[in-house]
Amino acid sequence: MANAIASSDCAKLLTQIKNCTLCQQQLPLPAKPIVQFNANSKILIAGQAPGQVTHDKGIPFDDASGERLRKWLGVDRESFYQADNFAIVPMGFCYPGKGKSGDLPPLPLCATTWRQQIIANLPKLALTIIVGKYAIDWHLNSKKSVTTEVQAWQTHLNQQQLVLPHPSPRNNIWLKRHAWFEQDVIPILQSKVASILAKNITEET
């Protein structure tokens, strides 16, 4: 009964979020919250905010960044888009618009309004993957650089968290300069993800 109540509460929360228009006056396009989660989600991907391509498609990480992220995780599209496996909850749920040097930051009202509620409704989380500085600021309460937090991966993993650089092709130079990331961290990440998802399958059978 408790699990049924938790699932119902989580589904209601997701519906509320999908219908949210709190930031509409600050958005360049109609509000279109793009998130994925349910009460069974085991791995949380905490990103930044949808880009315009994601806004148009309505599917998170359905681009070159997503292909790289799935490669890093060691999963295919089918597994990635199953909410029982992955909660995909960016810091801002809607496309914030373009700035002078890329997309604008996530609007802060989004996290203030919804983030604690979402996490409280994800009781089965076994790993939080933190992508980008705005997610770092919120989840780690840290003002350190992305590079510094990625380098602290062993410490974070002990707390069931892991910081990743953004998988965007724009970060190719960073990845070349920090080859240790894909050599040392990615195998650990893939092993951790595989272990969590395999445990899910065992519990269901």
Helices and strands as residue ranges (DSSP letters): H 2-18, G 24-26, E 43-46, H 52-57, H 64-73, H 77-80, E 86-88, E 98-99, E 102-103, H 108-120, E 127-131, H 133-140, H 146-151, H 153-157, E 161-164, G 169-171, H 172-177, H 180-180, I 181-185, H 186-204
